[in-house]
Amino acid sequence: MLDHEPTISIGIYEGRSVATGVLTGLFSINEGARLDGEFRIEVTSGQLVMTDANGKEIARGKEISCAPISRGRFTLREVTIGVKFHWERQEDQTFTGKLLFLRREDGTITAINQIPVEAYLKSVISSEMSAEAPVELLKAHAITSRSWLVAMLERQRKFKNIDTPSRCSFESGDEIIRWYDREDHRDFEVCADDHCQRYQGISKIISAAAAQAVDDTRGVFLVYGNEICDARFSKSCGGISEAFENAWEDVAVPYLLPISDAPVQHPHIMSESQAEQWMLSSPEAFCNTNDANILRQILPSFDQETTDFFRWTMRYERQELEEILAAKSGMNFGTLLDLVPVQRGPSGRIIKLKIVGSEKTVVVGKELEIRRWLSKSHLYSSAFIVRTERAENGMPLRFILHGAGWGHGVGLCQIGAAVMATKGFKAEEIVKHYFRNAELRKLY
């Protein structure tokens, strides 16, 4: 098992034709030239060419490395955050550590940041959580994020599954079952966006509290048996967390079990009548909060744009949803006649959904694929019931989805964990609440 702090390589972006930014402090370029200031990188004659603010060539090659000579930092222009999510946007971002540019085979540019794990975590915790978040939440999140990250690195190095696709798909006749996991990239180990962990360097102020939480838990991991836990997390479980196998591979993970996110025990959702009662109610749960002060403390500004995370409603005119389904699935369902849940997990999340059309009927899963097909971006979660308003002849007019939670719901519930922290729970109590059967161990 791990006995030292690793360095991680983070893909900030891929697929760019031009990369621009600024180096602040002196940097060594390809272990030769020195640069402090604006730069531009383009692909010319199959090579990356780096120029300064005056257009003077600084370096060229298939790779360009920028290593800080002292405590430098660098800014990259127009980094996309929230890729393919409902709040996607671009912003300039600033980082510490080493900067590496690679030319891909398709002639585009990849930007990579190389940095020690603990420094990376200080940014992740600050990016995922507000600087005003309770300290025990920050500690719990540091332990969770560190465990997920290093478990992924250990798995990748053990199995060497480079270029394993993030999408796994099983298709047979009228059934399509897909799930999406972190892709093992060839050029870097983890991406900078929510698909992995949200990493924005030092663009957002790294709060003293977040930095202290990482320092206080340095080298502390969730461990099961003799392995670091693959510690997943999402925004809001909706009252009951989901089992790992219902979101990803069909493998039961003993520390990623469905748990009641409350001081009381909620029964698992076992039927459609239970699902309806659950989605239309407001049960006691740690993540059932509309306390603006708590949410302001634990959510970054752009996440505060989403306020109806615990229970939510989406309304679609039939034709609108037909167009979304055609665009997202690539299939012609004809007239959309019905949406029928086929299988649910214990949190109420739909694992398989039957889409009934006049031209085609398909069963789709798992949870993220359902969320993708039924929204221009993503539904908040796949935990929903369907109410269908019909004309006198029975033809659907509109579909109303009443849902619960925000995200896949597996592992730590960020909003629930935040509320636990405000109620006085310690970090160890919080992580052991969400990761049953796991223990804490300091490995370096």
N, C-alpha and C positions, 0 to 999 in steps of 0.2 A: 504494500500500500504506500501511498505518497509519503515522503519524509522531508520535502523541501518545497519552497514556494516556486511554482512554475511561472514562466513568461508566456503570455498568450498573444496570438496575432488576430486582430479584429478587422474584418472587411468593412470599411466605411462606405464604399460604394463600388459598383461594377458597371460596365457597359457605357462609360463616358467616352466621347470623342475628344474632349478637351478637359483638362484639369487645371484649375486655377486656385491660388491661395497666397498666403504670406507666411514666411518664416520669421519668427520674432526671437532674436538671439542668434548667435552664430551657429550654423549647421555645416557639417562636413557632407559634401555631395559625392557619392560613390567613392568615399575615402580619399578624395582629392581636392577638388575645388571647394571654396568656402562661400556661403551665401547667407545674407541676412536681409530679408525684404520680400517684395512681391515676386511671384514666379508664375509661369505658364508652361504646361506640358501638352504636346500634341504628338500624334504619330506621323512620322515622315519616313518614307522608304522603308517601312517595316520596323522602324526603331522609335523609341520614345525620345523626344528632343525637349530638353528643359531650357527655357530662356528666362532672363531676369526682367525687371521692369522696363529696361531700355531695349529689350529685344536681343540682347547679347546671349549667345549660346553658352550654357553652363555645363551641360552634360548630355550625353546620348547613350542609348543602349536598350536592350530588352527589359532591363530593370534599372530603376533609379532609386537609390537609397539616400535618405536625408537623416543623418544622425546628429542629435544635439551635442555640441562640444561642452556646453555647461548646462544650465537649467533652462533651455530654450522651450518654446512652444510653437505650434503651427496652427494656422486656420485654413480650412478648406471651404470653398465657396459652394453654395447651393447644394447642400447635402439634403437628400430626401428623407424625411422621417414619417413614420406611420404608413409604410408602403402598402398600398391596396386596402388600407383601413379607411373608415369614414372621415377621419380627420387628417388625411395625408397632406403634407405641405413641405416646402423647402426652406432651409435656413443655413446661414453660415455657422460653422462649428469649429471650436478650438480644442486642441488636444496637447498632451505632453507625450514624451516617449519618442520612439523612432517612427519615421514615416517612410513607407516603401510604395513605389509605383511599379506595376507590372503591365506589360503589353500582352493582352490575350490573343489567342489565335485568330479571333475575328477582327482584330485590329483596334479593339477598344481598350480602355484603361481601367485598371483596378487600383484603388487606393487602400492601403493597409496600415494600421497602427499596431506597433509592437510595444507591449507594456507589461510589467509584473502584475500578477493576479490581484494582489491587495490594492494596488493603485487603481486597477480597472474597477474593482468592486466599489470604491469610493464614488466613482462616477455613476455606476449603475444604480446604487442606492439613492444618490441625489437625483438621478433622472427618473427613477420609478416613484419616488416619494418626495413630498414637499420637505423643505428644509425645517419646517415646524412640526414634523411628525414626532410622535412620542418616541423617546429613546429606546424603549424596549421593543417597539415595532422595528426600528432601524436595526437593532441587533438581530432580531428574529429574521429579518429579510436578508441581512448580511450572511447569516448562517445558511439560509435557504439558497440564495444565489450562488454562494461559494460552492455548496455541495453539488448543485445542478451543473455548474460550469466544469468543475474538476472531474465529476463523474463522466461527463461527455468527453473530456480530454483523455481520460483513462481508457474509456471504451474505444475511442478512435485509435489510440496508439496500440491497444491490445489487438484489435481485430483488423486494423489497417484498411477500413472500408471506405477508402477515398472514392469520391464521386458517387457514393450511394445516393440515389435520388431521394428527395424529401417526400415525394408522393409515392405511396404504395397503393396499388389498385388491383382489385379482383372484380372482373366483369364476366357475367354469364347470363346470356339471354336478356332478360328484362331486369337484371339487378346489377348495380354499380356500387361497390363498396370501396371507398378511398379514405386514407388518412394521411396526414402530413406531419412529419417530424423535422427536426433540425437536419438540414442537409450537411453531409460531410464534404466540405469544399476542398478542392485541390490546392487553392492558393492561400487560404487562411482557415482558422479554426472555428470562428464564430462570427456571425454578422452583427451589425450595430443596431438593428432595429428590433421591434417587438416580436418578430418571428423567432428570435433567440432571447436576448435580454436587451432592454433599451439602454444604449450606451451613447452618451453625447459628450464624452470627454470632459473638459472643464467649461463648456459653453454655458451651462447653467452653473451657478455658484455652488461649489461643493461645500456644504454647510459643515461647520465645526462638529455638529452633532453626528452627521453621517460619517465623517472621517473618524470620529471617536468610536462610533459603533463598530466600524470595521476594525479599528485597532484593538478594541476591547475583546473582539471575538477572533482575532487573528489566528488562522490555522485551525479553527473549530469547524467540524463537519458533522452532518447527520450520517450515521453509519448503521447499516444493517448487516449482520454477519461480519464478514471481513471485507465489505465493499462500501464505498461511498454511495450515498443514496442519490438517485436520479430525482431530485426534489423539484417537482413542478409547482407552478403557481399561476393564478389568474386573478382578475379584479374582484369578482363577486360570485360565490358559488350559488347564491339564491336561497340558501337555507340548509341545503344538504350537498356535500361534495360528491364528486363522481369517481367511479373506479377507473383506473388507468386503462384497462382493456376496452373500455367503451369509447375512448377517444383515440387510441392508437393501436398498437399490435395486440393481438388476442392472447396476452400473457398476463396472468394475475401478478401484481406486484404487492408484496405483503405490507408495505408501508404507505401505499397509495390506495386506501380503501374509502368507501363512502362513509362519511361521518356526519353527524348532526352538528351544524355550526351554531350551537346554542347550549345553554345550561340544561335544557330539557332534551329528551330523546324524541326526535321526530321519526315516524315510521317511514321506511323506504317506499317509494312510489312503485306500486305493483300493478295498477290497473288504470284505465282511462278515466274512470270516475274519480280515483284518487288524484290523478294528474290535474283534472279540472278543478277539484277542490283546492289543491295546492297552488295552482297558478292564479286563482282568483281570490286568494286569501293573503293576509299579511302576517305570517307566523312569526313567533319570537325567534330571532336569530341575531348573532353578532353583526352580520353584514346588513341587517335590516335597520338602516339608519338614514335619516334625512337631515341630520344635524349638520348644518352648513359649516359650523366652526370645525367639526371633526373632519369633514370632507376637505375643507380648505387646508387643514393641516397635513393631510395624507396624500392628496392628489396634486400633481403638477397642474399648472393653469389650463393646458389644453385638455386634460382628462376631466376637469371640472365642467367642461362643456356637456358632458354626459351625466345627467342627474337622475334618470329613471332606470337605474341599473338593477334594483332589487326586483321590481315588478314593472313590466313595460308592455306597451301595445303597439302593434304595427298594423296599418290598414292598407289594403291594396284593392284597387279596382281590378276586376278579372283581366281585362285587356292589358293593364299595366304589368301584372304579375306574369302573364303569358309572354310579354316582351322580355322581361328580366330572365325568365327561365330559358327562353330561346337563346339569349345572348350568353348566359353563364354556362349552360349545359351543352350548347351547340346542337340541340335537338329540337325538332318540331313536334310539340305535343298537340298541336291543333287547338281546339277549344279546351281550356282547363276546366275539368269537371269536379275534381275533388283532390284534397290533400289528406292522406290517411296515415296516422302513426302506426307503424308495424311493430316496433320494438323500442322500449324506453329503458334507460338506466335508472338506478335507484334515486338519483337526484331529479328525475323527471325529464332529463335530456333525451331527445329522440335519437336513437342510434340508427334506425332505419325508417324512412318515410316513403310511402307510396304516392307517386304523383300520377294522377289519372287524367288522361287527355283523350279527346275524340280520335286522335291519330296515333297516340302512343301512350303506353303506361310503363313506368319505370319505378323500381324501388331503389332509393339512393341512401347512402350512408358513407362515412360515419358523421359525427357531429359537425365537424368543420365544413365538410362538403355540403351538408344540408344548409348551413349558414351562408355559404357562398352562393348556392343556387337560388336562394330565396331573397336575395338582396343585391342592390347595385354594388355594395361593398361587402359587408358581413352583417348578418343578424347579430344582436348582442349574444345570443346563445341558441342552442337547439332545444332548450327547455321551454316548450310552448304548447298550447292547445289551439285548435283551429275552430273558429266560428264562421260559418258560411251563410251569407245572406243570398237568397235565391228569388228569382222572379216566379210568377204564378205557374209557369210551365216547368219549374224546377231548375232552370238554367242559373248557374251562379252569377251573381252580380258583383260581389266583392268578398274578399277573404280577410278576416280579422284574426290576427295572432296575438294571444295573450301569453306573455312569457315571463321567465324568471332568470335572474343572474346575468353576468357579463363575463363571457369567456368559457373555456372548456370545463372549469369547475374542479379540476383535479389538483389535489395537494393543498398548498396554502392559499387561503382566501385573503387577498390583500386588505380589503375593506373590513372583513371580519377580524383579521389579526390586528388591525388598527384600533378597532373598538375594544378588543380584548386588552390592548395596551392601555387605553384610556381608563379601563376598569381596574387597572392595577396588576394585571397578569405580567409575569416576568417572561423574558425571551424564551427561556427553556420551556416554560409551561405552554407558551404559544406554539412553538414548533412541535412539541410532543402531542399537542391537541390535534394538529393537522397531519402529522406523520406518525401514525400509530406503529408501534413495534420497533421504531428506530431509537438509537441512542446518540448522545453527543460525545465526540472524541476529538481531542486536540492532536493534530498530526504533524504540525511544525510550529 
